[in-house]
Amino acid sequence: MTKPKIVLSRCFLKPVRYNGGMVFDEFVEKLKPYIEYIDFCPESDIGLGVPRKRLIIVDNGSSKRLIQPETGKDFTDKMLEYVDKTISSITNIDGFILKAKSPSCGVGSTKLYRNGSVAGKTDGFFAEAIRKHFPYLPVEDEGRLRDEGIRTNFLTRIFAFSEIRNLFKNPEPKKLIQFHSQYKYLLMTYSQKSLKELGQLVADASIPFEEKINRYRIQFYKAFLKKPSKKRHVNTLMHLMGYVSKKITSRERNHLINLINKYNEGKIPLKVILELIKSLSYRFDNEYILVQKYLEPYPEDLDV
């Protein structure tokens, strides 16, 4: 697998928080060896020191402002100027892990103040701009990534996006066909419509290859926008079972169906069934199934 390129909040790497501290997060630490990363700390990058007086986001009725309560200073314009300049410099990226609750980096977790009290939660200024500028890329903070479903979806997407980014460094028709074949069942799980459209695109010999790969890349990113339901996973599992069902005994087949039903009921994790399908594919030397990214969309060591 190619290494995803990730933007990290700098406080996961260095002591740059407002209180002079550094953030230790178990998942981020585990992920670091598997990724390349660039780091930013919007608050220190705009010239605020470490440590520094805290910032909050205030809704003044017409806009959100970045205010330092202890001094009354307004850093909104300075932050927006930094955000615009910085985002335009970020290229060839696969995802973002930002700092939860931060007035610059929180992803839907930052306190929003109105009339002197907390009125709700919002995105930090940097996070909000990132989500608008990179609508197809996963943007999470370490708080949200503690949820297993969000974390699994995040990992699946960043590794898929890193691989298509690597593919398009030197695209060839044969490589595109192979790539699409390997991602067939992962795409089926996320979006059957996208799988069909991408398959038609790959097969259409009338489209110039340069146009084809550009259209493929955009549609591939769009395919992963919505986290798949258990129902979609069950559908994919039943399709995969079809490759081995005629070669196994009726008792084995019933056992596999029973496991799929247990997964659908939330009684066992998906990994149990994937390992069984993988074992059966080894047993019957089914290379087509074994190369499917659905079976291992990211390194298994990252399962927490």
C-alpha positions as CSV (number, residue, x, y, z in Angstrom):
1,M,0.0,0.0,0.0
2,T,1.2,3.5,-0.7
3,K,1.4,5.9,2.2
4,P,-1.4,8.5,2.4
5,K,-0.3,12.1,2.7
6,I,-2.1,13.7,5.6
7,V,-2.3,17.2,7.1
8,L,-1.9,17.0,10.8
9,S,-2.4,19.7,13.4
10,R,1.1,20.5,14.7
11,C,0.1,20.0,18.3
12,F,0.2,16.2,17.6
13,L,3.9,16.7,16.9
14,K,5.1,19.6,19.0
15,P,4.1,21.5,22.2
16,V,2.4,24.4,20.4
17,R,-1.0,24.5,22.2
18,Y,-2.3,27.7,23.8
19,N,-1.2,26.3,27.2
20,G,2.2,25.2,25.9
21,G,1.2,21.6,25.8
22,M,1.3,18.8,23.2
23,V,-1.5,16.4,22.3
24,F,-0.9,12.7,22.7
25,D,-3.5,10.6,20.8
26,E,-3.1,6.8,20.7
27,F,-4.6,6.4,17.2
28,V,-2.5,9.3,15.7
29,E,0.6,7.8,17.2
30,K,-0.2,4.4,15.7
31,L,-1.0,6.0,12.3
32,K,2.2,8.0,12.0
33,P,4.5,5.2,10.6
34,Y,2.0,4.5,7.9
35,I,1.6,8.0,6.5
36,E,3.5,11.0,5.2
37,Y,2.3,14.3,6.8
38,I,2.6,18.0,6.8
39,D,1.7,20.0,9.8
40,F,0.1,23.4,10.5
41,C,-0.8,25.4,13.7
42,P,-2.8,28.3,12.5
43,E,-2.7,30.1,15.8
44,S,1.0,30.0,16.2
45,D,1.5,30.6,12.5
46,I,-0.3,33.9,12.6
47,G,2.2,35.1,15.2
48,L,0.6,34.2,18.5
49,G,3.1,32.9,21.0
50,V,3.3,29.6,23.0
51,P,1.8,29.7,25.5
52,R,-0.8,32.2,24.5
53,K,-4.1,33.6,25.8
54,R,-7.0,31.5,24.6
55,L,-9.2,32.3,21.6
56,I,-12.9,31.7,21.1
57,I,-15.4,31.9,18.3
58,V,-18.1,34.5,18.7
59,D,-21.3,34.9,16.7
60,N,-22.0,38.6,16.5
61,G,-25.2,38.2,14.6
62,S,-23.8,38.8,11.1
63,S,-20.6,36.7,11.1
64,K,-18.3,34.5,13.2
65,R,-15.3,36.3,14.8
66,L,-12.1,35.0,16.4
67,I,-11.8,36.8,19.7
68,Q,-9.3,36.7,22.5
69,P,-11.5,37.3,25.6
70,E,-8.8,38.4,28.0
71,T,-7.6,41.2,25.7
72,G,-10.7,41.8,23.5
73,K,-8.6,41.6,20.4
74,D,-10.1,40.4,17.2
75,F,-7.9,38.0,15.1
76,T,-10.5,37.1,12.5
77,D,-9.1,39.0,9.5
78,K,-5.6,37.8,10.3
79,M,-6.7,34.2,10.5
80,L,-8.8,34.4,7.3
81,E,-5.8,35.8,5.4
82,Y,-3.6,33.0,6.7
83,V,-6.2,30.3,5.9
84,D,-6.6,31.5,2.3
85,K,-2.9,31.6,1.7
86,T,-2.2,28.3,3.4
87,I,-5.0,26.3,1.8
88,S,-3.9,27.3,-1.7
89,S,-0.5,25.8,-0.9
90,I,-1.8,22.3,0.0
91,T,-1.7,19.9,-2.9
92,N,-1.6,16.1,-3.4
93,I,-3.2,15.4,-0.1
94,D,-5.4,12.5,1.0
95,G,-7.0,13.7,4.2
96,F,-6.8,15.8,7.4
97,I,-6.6,15.1,11.1
98,L,-7.1,18.2,13.1
99,K,-7.3,19.2,16.8
100,A,-10.8,18.7,18.4
101,K,-12.5,21.8,20.0
102,S,-9.8,24.2,18.7
103,P,-11.1,27.6,17.4
104,S,-9.0,27.1,14.3
105,C,-9.1,23.3,13.8
106,G,-12.1,21.7,15.5
107,V,-14.4,19.7,13.2
108,G,-17.9,20.6,14.4
109,S,-16.6,20.4,18.0
110,T,-15.6,24.0,18.7
111,K,-17.7,26.1,21.1
112,L,-19.6,28.9,19.5
113,Y,-20.4,31.8,21.8
114,R,-23.2,34.3,21.5
115,N,-24.0,37.1,24.0
116,G,-21.4,35.8,26.4
117,S,-22.5,32.2,26.7
118,V,-22.1,29.0,24.7
119,A,-24.8,28.8,21.9
120,G,-23.7,25.6,20.2
121,K,-20.8,24.1,18.3
122,T,-19.1,24.9,15.0
123,D,-16.0,24.3,12.9
124,G,-12.8,26.1,13.6
125,F,-11.8,28.7,11.0
126,F,-9.1,26.5,9.4
127,A,-11.3,23.3,9.5
128,E,-14.3,25.2,7.9
129,A,-12.2,26.4,5.0
130,I,-10.6,23.0,4.4
131,R,-14.0,21.3,4.2
132,K,-15.1,23.8,1.6
133,H,-11.9,23.7,-0.4
134,F,-11.5,19.9,-0.3
135,P,-15.1,18.6,-0.4
136,Y,-14.2,15.1,-1.4
137,L,-11.4,14.5,1.2
138,P,-12.0,13.2,4.8
139,V,-11.5,15.9,7.4
140,E,-11.6,14.6,11.0
141,D,-10.3,15.5,14.4
142,E,-9.0,13.1,17.0
143,G,-12.2,13.3,19.0
144,R,-14.4,12.1,16.2
145,L,-11.8,9.4,15.3
146,R,-12.4,7.6,18.6
147,D,-15.7,6.4,17.0
148,E,-14.9,3.0,15.4
149,G,-17.2,3.6,12.4
150,I,-15.8,7.1,11.6
151,R,-12.2,5.8,12.1
152,T,-12.7,2.8,9.8
153,N,-14.3,5.0,7.1
154,F,-11.4,7.6,7.4
155,L,-8.8,4.9,7.0
156,T,-10.5,3.3,4.1
157,R,-10.7,6.6,2.3
158,I,-7.2,7.9,2.9
159,F,-5.6,4.7,1.7
160,A,-7.9,4.4,-1.4
161,F,-7.1,8.1,-2.2
162,S,-3.4,7.6,-1.8
163,E,-3.5,4.6,-4.2
164,I,-5.4,6.5,-6.9
165,R,-3.1,9.5,-6.5
166,N,-0.1,7.1,-7.0
167,L,-1.8,5.5,-10.0
168,F,-2.2,8.9,-11.7
169,K,1.5,9.7,-11.4
170,N,2.0,7.4,-14.4
171,P,-1.4,6.3,-15.7
172,E,-1.8,3.6,-18.3
173,P,-4.9,1.9,-19.6
174,K,-3.8,-1.5,-18.2
175,K,-3.1,-0.1,-14.8
176,L,-6.5,1.6,-14.7
177,I,-8.3,-1.6,-15.5
178,Q,-6.4,-3.5,-12.8
179,F,-7.0,-0.7,-10.3
180,H,-10.8,-0.7,-11.0
181,S,-10.9,-4.5,-10.7
182,Q,-9.2,-4.5,-7.3
183,Y,-11.6,-1.8,-6.0
184,K,-14.8,-3.3,-7.5
185,Y,-16.3,-4.6,-4.2
186,L,-15.2,-1.7,-2.1
187,L,-16.8,0.6,-4.6
188,M,-19.9,-1.6,-4.6
189,T,-20.1,-1.2,-0.8
190,Y,-19.9,2.6,-0.9
191,S,-21.9,3.3,-4.1
192,Q,-23.3,0.9,-6.6
193,K,-24.2,3.8,-8.8
194,S,-20.6,5.0,-8.9
195,L,-19.3,1.4,-9.5
196,K,-21.5,1.1,-12.5
197,E,-20.6,4.6,-13.9
198,L,-16.9,3.9,-13.3
199,G,-17.1,0.5,-15.0
200,Q,-18.8,2.0,-18.0
201,L,-16.1,4.7,-18.2
202,V,-13.2,2.3,-18.1
203,A,-14.8,0.1,-20.8
204,D,-15.6,3.0,-23.2
205,A,-12.9,2.9,-25.8
206,S,-14.3,6.1,-27.5
207,I,-13.2,8.4,-24.7
208,P,-9.6,9.7,-25.0
209,F,-7.5,8.2,-22.2
210,E,-6.5,11.6,-20.7
211,E,-10.2,12.6,-20.4
212,K,-11.1,9.2,-19.1
213,I,-8.6,9.2,-16.2
214,N,-9.6,12.7,-15.2
215,R,-13.3,11.8,-15.1
216,Y,-12.5,8.5,-13.3
217,R,-10.5,10.3,-10.6
218,I,-13.3,12.8,-9.8
219,Q,-16.0,10.1,-9.8
220,F,-13.8,7.8,-7.6
221,Y,-13.5,10.5,-4.9
222,K,-17.3,11.2,-5.0
223,A,-18.0,7.5,-4.6
224,F,-16.7,7.6,-1.0
225,L,-18.6,10.6,0.2
226,K,-21.2,8.5,2.2
227,K,-20.3,6.0,4.8
228,P,-21.8,2.6,3.8
229,S,-24.5,1.0,5.9
230,K,-24.5,-2.6,7.2
231,K,-27.0,-3.4,4.5
232,R,-24.5,-2.5,1.9
233,H,-21.8,-4.6,3.5
234,V,-24.1,-7.5,3.7
235,N,-24.9,-7.2,0.0
236,T,-21.1,-7.2,-0.8
237,L,-20.5,-10.2,1.5
238,M,-23.2,-12.2,-0.3
239,H,-21.7,-11.4,-3.7
240,L,-18.3,-12.5,-2.4
241,M,-19.8,-15.7,-1.0
242,G,-21.0,-16.5,-4.5
243,Y,-17.5,-17.1,-5.6
244,V,-17.0,-20.0,-3.1
245,S,-20.5,-21.2,-2.3
246,K,-20.5,-23.9,-5.0
247,K,-17.2,-25.3,-3.7
248,I,-18.0,-25.6,0.0
249,T,-20.2,-28.0,1.8
250,S,-23.8,-27.1,2.7
251,R,-22.8,-26.9,6.4
252,E,-20.0,-24.5,5.6
253,R,-22.4,-22.4,3.4
254,N,-24.9,-22.3,6.2
255,H,-22.2,-21.3,8.7
256,L,-21.1,-18.5,6.5
257,I,-24.7,-17.2,6.0
258,N,-25.2,-17.4,9.8
259,L,-22.1,-15.3,10.4
260,I,-23.3,-12.7,7.9
261,N,-26.6,-12.6,9.7
262,K,-24.8,-12.2,13.0
263,Y,-22.8,-9.3,11.6
264,N,-26.0,-7.7,10.3
265,E,-27.5,-8.0,13.9
266,G,-24.4,-6.4,15.4
267,K,-23.3,-9.5,17.2
268,I,-19.9,-10.0,15.5
269,P,-17.5,-7.6,13.7
270,L,-17.1,-7.5,9.9
271,K,-13.5,-8.7,10.2
272,V,-14.6,-12.2,11.3
273,I,-16.4,-12.8,8.0
274,L,-13.7,-11.2,5.9
275,E,-11.1,-13.5,7.4
276,L,-13.2,-16.5,6.6
277,I,-13.8,-15.4,3.0
278,K,-10.1,-14.8,2.7
279,S,-9.3,-18.3,4.0
280,L,-11.8,-19.9,1.6
281,S,-10.2,-17.9,-1.3
282,Y,-6.8,-19.2,-0.3
283,R,-8.2,-22.7,-0.2
284,F,-9.6,-22.5,-3.7
285,D,-6.8,-20.3,-5.1
286,N,-9.2,-17.5,-6.0
287,E,-6.8,-14.7,-6.8
288,Y,-9.6,-12.4,-8.0
289,I,-11.1,-12.2,-4.5
290,L,-7.8,-12.1,-2.7
291,V,-6.7,-8.9,-4.5
292,Q,-9.9,-7.1,-3.6
293,K,-9.3,-4.0,-1.5
294,Y,-12.5,-4.7,0.3
295,L,-10.9,-7.5,2.2
296,E,-8.1,-5.2,3.6
297,P,-8.6,-1.6,2.6
298,Y,-5.9,-0.5,5.0
299,P,-3.1,-2.2,7.0
300,E,-4.7,-4.5,9.6
301,D,-2.3,-3.2,12.3
302,L,-4.3,0.0,12.3
303,D,-7.4,-1.8,13.7
304,V,-7.8,-0.4,17.2
